[in-house]
Amino acid sequence: MTKTGWNFHELYLWHDTGAAAQFFPASLTVEPGEHAENAETKRRFRNLMEVSGLTEQLTSVKSVPVDEDDLALFHTRDYIRRIKALSDDRGGDASYLTPFGRGSYEIACLAAGGTFALMDKVLSGELDNGYALVRPPGHHAESDKGMGFCLFGNVPVAILKNRKKHGFERVATVDWDVHHGNGTQAAFWSDPAVLTISLHQERLYPHDSGDREERGAGAGLGYNLNIPLPAGSGHGAYIAAFEQVVLPALKTYKPDLIVVPSGFDGSGADPLGRMMLHSDTYREMTRMLMEAAADLCGGRLVMSHEGGYSAAYVPYCGLAVLEQLSGIKTHIDDPFLPVFRNYAGQELRPWQQEAISAAAELLAGIRP
């Protein structure tokens, strides 16, 4: 049987992003409401996992917070100290439209630590794969600033800390969040030991990053691979991108570990994206990565939660991924699936294929 790990901590839900209209702070012209990055999507994901009975069949992985030295493997000391000082007071903003409250520094350290702990268990052979349902997210955070609701780079910090401990040679990240994984890209821009792949809606966020021309620099040139897809891309486009770009890249690179910054905001229900994925898309992409991991790196596959802002639908996408990772089908069916499957445009369209073909031309830059 597959040994699948599950990381979650109640404090992840206590990270406070305050009142906002989606992401704009309240003012005399912006009525107070709920911030898009709130606890509800993760809480409902966790709740559906428990109702399905799957949680008790997984291996629980305890969160152990990273410290300032761990964070400094990626982030500047000045940035770390600024976030800590604000967190110790009343909170603040990590840069622009990335609010956090009192205590969020410790929670963010716990989230990075949860990703690290899960990755550590997989690398040590105690687990085959696993999912860290962490918050705040991390894939937009850069070395000296937070962005896009992210305080610290959960995946970069976990990779760098585990590389010191385990001494592995190559890691591949496959980011399927609807927004570009600019922070992960920046962390390993010049590092050929990490292949960073991002599938995302073209020029959504950040609006000025994620283009195919961003390929890395120095020794890392060719090891950053962006696959920007047109708005409205659905199941067919994502599966084609996996078949034609992601899997060939992994096969050439031959990583020791595959890591997924896992956002579910590419779904047809998400308010912050304009893609049309459904739970079966995430299930199929997980299956394909599991097969690649089995062939290339002993099945080692780690996922760390990123975005996803539909409280109603994120749980079903997450459950599909965990069912696939564990090989356990629960009694829960996705009630939205028949609706989203029947959306016109789920099949691969010619302009989507053009974007995928252009990304496939970059494969020549990856050296075994």
C-alpha positions as CSV (number, residue, x, y, z in Angstrom):
1,M,0.0,0.0,0.0
2,T,1.0,3.6,-0.6
3,K,2.0,5.4,2.5
4,T,0.6,8.9,2.3
5,G,1.3,11.7,4.7
6,W,-1.0,14.5,5.8
7,N,0.1,17.7,7.5
8,F,-2.4,20.1,9.1
9,H,-2.4,22.4,12.1
10,E,-5.3,24.4,13.6
11,L,-3.1,27.5,13.8
12,Y,-2.9,27.6,10.0
13,L,-6.5,28.7,10.2
14,W,-5.7,31.5,12.7
15,H,-3.6,33.5,10.3
16,D,-5.6,36.7,10.1
17,T,-5.9,38.6,6.8
18,G,-8.5,41.0,8.1
19,A,-11.6,42.6,6.4
20,A,-11.4,43.4,2.7
21,A,-13.3,43.4,-0.5
22,Q,-11.6,40.3,-1.9
23,F,-8.2,41.7,-1.5
24,F,-8.6,45.5,-1.3
25,P,-8.6,46.8,2.3
26,A,-11.7,48.5,3.7
27,S,-11.9,52.3,3.3
28,L,-14.5,55.0,2.8
29,T,-15.0,53.8,-0.7
30,V,-14.5,50.0,-0.2
31,E,-17.1,48.4,2.0
32,P,-15.6,45.9,4.6
33,G,-16.1,42.3,3.7
34,E,-14.1,39.0,3.7
35,H,-10.6,38.7,2.4
36,A,-10.3,36.2,-0.4
37,E,-7.4,34.4,1.4
38,N,-9.3,33.4,4.5
39,A,-9.5,30.2,6.5
40,E,-12.7,28.9,5.1
41,T,-11.4,27.1,2.0
42,K,-8.8,25.2,4.1
43,R,-11.2,24.5,6.9
44,R,-13.8,23.0,4.5
45,F,-11.1,21.0,2.8
46,R,-10.0,19.6,6.2
47,N,-13.6,18.9,7.1
48,L,-14.4,17.0,3.9
49,M,-11.3,14.9,4.4
50,E,-12.6,14.0,7.9
51,V,-16.2,13.3,6.8
52,S,-14.8,11.1,4.0
53,G,-12.9,9.0,6.5
54,L,-9.7,9.5,4.6
55,T,-7.8,11.5,7.2
56,E,-7.7,8.5,9.6
57,Q,-6.2,6.3,6.9
58,L,-3.3,8.7,6.3
59,T,-0.1,9.2,8.3
60,S,-0.3,12.3,10.3
61,V,2.9,14.5,10.1
62,K,3.5,16.9,12.9
63,S,4.4,20.5,12.1
64,V,7.7,21.7,13.6
65,P,8.3,25.4,13.0
66,V,11.3,26.6,11.1
67,D,13.5,29.3,12.7
68,E,15.1,32.5,11.4
69,D,18.2,30.7,10.2
70,D,16.0,28.3,8.1
71,L,14.1,31.2,6.6
72,A,17.3,33.0,5.8
73,L,18.2,30.1,3.4
74,F,15.9,32.0,1.1
75,H,14.8,35.3,2.7
76,T,16.9,38.3,3.7
77,R,17.4,38.9,7.4
78,D,15.9,42.4,7.2
79,Y,12.7,41.1,5.7
80,I,12.4,38.3,8.3
81,R,12.9,40.7,11.1
82,R,10.4,43.2,9.7
83,I,7.7,40.6,9.4
84,K,8.4,39.4,13.0
85,A,8.3,42.9,14.4
86,L,5.0,43.7,12.7
87,S,3.6,40.3,13.8
88,D,4.6,41.0,17.4
89,D,2.8,44.3,17.3
90,R,-0.6,44.4,15.5
91,G,0.4,42.9,12.1
92,G,0.8,44.8,8.9
93,D,1.4,44.3,5.2
94,A,4.2,42.1,3.8
95,S,4.5,44.4,0.8
96,Y,1.3,45.3,-1.1
97,L,-2.1,43.7,-0.5
98,T,-0.6,41.0,1.6
99,P,-2.0,41.7,5.1
100,F,-1.3,39.7,8.2
101,G,-2.2,39.9,11.8
102,R,-0.6,39.5,15.2
103,G,1.1,36.1,15.5
104,S,1.2,35.4,11.8
105,Y,5.0,35.2,11.8
106,E,4.9,32.2,14.1
107,I,2.1,30.7,12.0
108,A,4.0,31.2,8.8
109,C,7.1,29.5,10.4
110,L,4.8,26.6,11.3
111,A,3.5,26.4,7.7
112,A,7.0,26.3,6.2
113,G,7.9,23.8,8.9
114,G,4.9,21.6,8.0
115,T,6.0,21.5,4.4
116,F,9.6,20.7,5.5
117,A,8.5,18.0,7.9
118,L,6.4,16.2,5.2
119,M,9.2,16.5,2.7
120,D,11.7,15.1,5.3
121,K,9.5,12.0,5.9
122,V,9.2,11.3,2.2
123,L,13.0,11.8,1.6
124,S,13.8,9.5,4.6
125,G,11.6,6.8,3.1
126,E,9.0,6.8,5.9
127,L,6.4,8.0,3.5
128,D,5.9,7.6,-0.3
129,N,4.1,10.9,-0.8
130,G,2.0,13.4,1.0
131,Y,0.1,16.7,1.2
132,A,0.7,19.6,3.5
133,L,-2.5,21.7,3.9
134,V,-0.7,24.8,5.1
135,R,-1.5,28.5,5.4
136,P,-0.4,31.2,4.7
137,P,0.6,30.1,1.2
138,G,4.1,30.7,-0.1
139,H,4.8,30.5,-3.9
140,H,4.6,34.3,-4.5
141,A,7.0,35.3,-1.6
142,E,10.3,36.6,-2.8
143,S,13.5,36.9,-0.8
144,D,12.9,40.5,0.4
145,K,9.1,40.8,0.2
146,G,5.8,39.0,0.5
147,M,3.4,39.0,-2.4
148,G,0.0,37.6,-3.3
149,F,-1.0,36.7,0.3
150,C,2.3,34.9,0.8
151,L,4.7,35.7,3.7
152,F,7.5,33.1,3.4
153,G,8.4,30.7,0.6
154,N,7.2,27.4,2.1
155,V,8.4,25.2,-0.7
156,P,11.8,26.9,-1.3
157,V,12.6,26.9,2.5
158,A,11.6,23.3,2.8
159,I,13.7,22.3,-0.3
160,L,16.8,24.2,0.9
161,K,16.6,23.0,4.5
162,N,16.1,19.4,3.4
163,R,18.9,19.7,0.9
164,K,21.2,20.5,3.7
165,K,19.9,17.4,5.6
166,H,19.6,14.8,2.9
167,G,22.1,16.0,0.3
168,F,20.0,15.1,-2.7
169,E,21.1,16.4,-6.2
170,R,18.0,17.3,-8.1
171,V,14.4,18.5,-7.3
172,A,11.6,19.4,-9.7
173,T,8.7,21.7,-8.7
174,V,5.5,21.5,-10.7
175,D,3.3,24.5,-9.8
176,W,-0.3,24.2,-11.0
177,D,-1.7,27.2,-9.1
178,V,-3.6,29.5,-11.5
179,H,-1.1,32.3,-10.7
180,H,2.5,32.2,-11.7
181,G,4.9,30.8,-9.1
182,N,7.2,33.8,-9.2
183,G,8.7,33.3,-5.7
184,T,9.7,29.7,-6.4
185,Q,11.1,30.8,-9.7
186,A,13.2,33.6,-8.0
187,A,14.5,31.2,-5.3
188,F,16.1,28.9,-7.8
189,W,16.7,31.3,-10.8
190,S,20.4,30.4,-11.0
191,D,20.3,26.9,-9.5
192,P,20.4,24.0,-11.9
193,A,19.7,21.6,-9.0
194,V,16.1,22.7,-9.0
195,L,13.9,22.5,-12.1
196,T,11.0,25.0,-11.6
197,I,7.9,24.4,-13.8
198,S,4.8,26.6,-13.6
199,L,1.5,26.2,-15.4
200,H,-0.6,29.2,-15.0
201,Q,-3.1,31.6,-16.6
202,E,-1.1,34.0,-18.8
203,R,-0.3,37.4,-17.2
204,L,-2.9,37.0,-14.4
205,Y,-0.7,37.5,-11.3
206,P,1.8,38.8,-11.1
207,H,0.8,40.5,-14.4
208,D,4.5,41.1,-15.4
209,S,5.9,37.6,-14.8
210,G,5.5,34.0,-15.9
211,D,6.4,34.4,-19.6
212,R,8.1,31.7,-21.5
213,E,11.2,33.9,-22.0
214,E,12.0,33.6,-18.3
215,R,14.3,30.7,-18.3
216,G,16.7,31.2,-15.5
217,A,20.2,32.6,-15.5
218,G,23.9,31.5,-15.3
219,A,24.1,27.9,-14.4
220,G,20.4,27.8,-14.0
221,L,19.6,28.9,-17.6
222,G,17.1,26.5,-19.1
223,Y,16.0,25.1,-15.7
224,N,13.0,27.5,-15.3
225,L,10.1,26.5,-17.4
226,N,6.9,28.6,-17.7
227,I,3.8,27.3,-19.4
228,P,1.4,30.3,-19.6
229,L,-2.0,29.2,-20.8
230,P,-4.8,31.4,-22.3
231,A,-7.7,32.3,-20.0
232,G,-10.5,29.8,-20.4
233,S,-8.2,26.7,-20.6
234,G,-9.9,23.6,-19.3
235,H,-9.2,19.9,-18.7
236,G,-8.0,19.2,-22.3
237,A,-5.4,22.0,-22.3
238,Y,-3.9,21.1,-18.9
239,I,-3.6,17.4,-19.7
240,A,-2.0,18.2,-23.1
241,A,0.4,20.6,-21.3
242,F,1.4,17.7,-19.0
243,E,1.8,15.2,-21.8
244,Q,3.7,17.5,-24.1
245,V,5.8,19.6,-21.7
246,V,5.7,18.7,-18.0
247,L,6.3,14.9,-18.3
248,P,9.0,15.2,-21.0
249,A,10.8,17.8,-18.8
250,L,10.7,15.5,-15.8
251,K,11.9,12.6,-17.8
252,T,14.9,14.5,-19.1
253,Y,15.8,16.1,-15.8
254,K,15.4,12.9,-13.7
255,P,14.7,14.5,-10.3
256,D,15.3,12.8,-6.9
257,L,12.0,14.4,-5.7
258,I,8.9,16.1,-7.2
259,V,7.3,18.9,-5.3
260,V,3.9,20.5,-6.2
261,P,2.9,23.9,-5.0
262,S,-0.7,23.0,-5.2
263,G,-3.3,25.7,-5.8
264,F,-6.9,24.9,-6.7
265,D,-7.7,28.3,-8.1
266,G,-7.6,27.0,-11.7
267,S,-11.1,25.5,-11.1
268,G,-14.2,26.6,-12.9
269,A,-15.6,27.9,-9.6
270,D,-12.7,30.2,-8.5
271,P,-13.3,33.9,-8.1
272,L,-9.6,34.8,-8.7
273,G,-8.9,32.8,-11.9
274,R,-10.5,32.3,-15.3
275,M,-9.8,28.7,-16.0
276,M,-12.2,25.7,-16.1
277,L,-10.6,22.8,-14.3
278,H,-12.5,20.3,-12.2
279,S,-11.7,17.7,-9.6
280,D,-11.0,15.0,-12.3
281,T,-8.3,17.3,-13.8
282,Y,-6.5,17.5,-10.5
283,R,-6.9,13.8,-10.0
284,E,-5.5,13.0,-13.5
285,M,-2.5,15.4,-13.1
286,T,-1.8,13.8,-9.8
287,R,-1.9,10.3,-11.4
288,M,0.5,11.4,-14.1
289,L,2.9,12.9,-11.6
290,M,2.8,9.7,-9.5
291,E,3.6,7.6,-12.5
292,A,6.5,9.9,-13.3
293,A,7.7,9.8,-9.8
294,A,7.6,6.0,-9.7
295,D,9.7,5.9,-12.8
296,L,12.2,8.6,-11.9
297,C,12.5,9.0,-8.1
298,G,11.1,6.0,-6.2
299,G,7.6,7.6,-6.1
300,R,8.7,10.5,-4.0
301,L,6.1,13.2,-4.4
302,V,5.3,16.1,-2.0
303,M,2.5,18.7,-2.3
304,S,2.2,21.9,-0.3
305,H,-1.1,23.9,-0.5
306,E,-1.1,27.3,-2.2
307,G,-4.2,29.1,-3.5
308,G,-7.8,28.3,-4.2
309,Y,-10.6,30.7,-3.2
310,S,-13.9,28.8,-3.8
311,A,-14.9,27.6,-0.3
312,A,-17.5,25.4,-2.0
313,Y,-15.2,23.7,-4.5
314,V,-11.7,23.6,-3.1
315,P,-12.5,20.6,-0.8
316,Y,-13.6,18.4,-3.7
317,C,-10.4,19.1,-5.7
318,G,-8.3,18.5,-2.6
319,L,-10.1,15.2,-1.8
320,A,-9.6,14.0,-5.4
321,V,-5.8,14.6,-5.1
322,L,-5.6,12.9,-1.7
323,E,-7.6,9.9,-3.0
324,Q,-5.2,9.6,-5.9
325,L,-2.1,10.0,-3.7
326,S,-3.3,7.3,-1.3
327,G,-5.0,5.0,-3.7
328,I,-8.1,5.1,-1.5
329,K,-11.5,5.9,-3.0
330,T,-13.9,7.2,-0.5
331,H,-17.7,7.3,-0.6
332,I,-17.7,11.0,-1.4
333,D,-18.5,12.1,-5.0
334,D,-17.9,15.6,-6.4
335,P,-21.4,17.0,-6.9
336,F,-20.1,19.8,-9.1
337,L,-18.2,17.4,-11.5
338,P,-21.1,16.7,-14.0
339,V,-21.6,20.5,-14.3
340,F,-18.0,21.4,-14.9
341,R,-17.3,18.5,-17.2
342,N,-20.1,19.7,-19.5
343,Y,-18.8,23.3,-19.8
344,A,-18.2,24.1,-23.5
345,G,-14.5,24.4,-24.1
346,Q,-13.1,21.7,-21.9
347,E,-11.5,20.1,-24.9
348,L,-8.1,21.4,-26.2
349,R,-8.5,24.4,-28.5
350,P,-6.1,25.4,-31.3
351,W,-4.9,28.6,-29.6
352,Q,-4.2,26.6,-26.4
353,Q,-2.2,24.1,-28.4
354,E,-0.1,26.9,-29.9
355,A,0.8,28.1,-26.4
356,I,1.7,24.5,-25.3
357,S,3.8,23.9,-28.4
358,A,5.7,27.2,-27.8
359,A,6.4,26.0,-24.3
360,A,7.5,22.6,-25.6
361,E,10.3,24.3,-27.6
362,L,11.9,25.2,-24.3
363,L,12.6,21.5,-23.4
364,A,15.9,21.6,-25.4
365,G,17.3,23.9,-22.6
366,I,17.0,21.1,-20.0
367,R,20.1,19.0,-19.7
368,P,20.0,15.5,-18.2
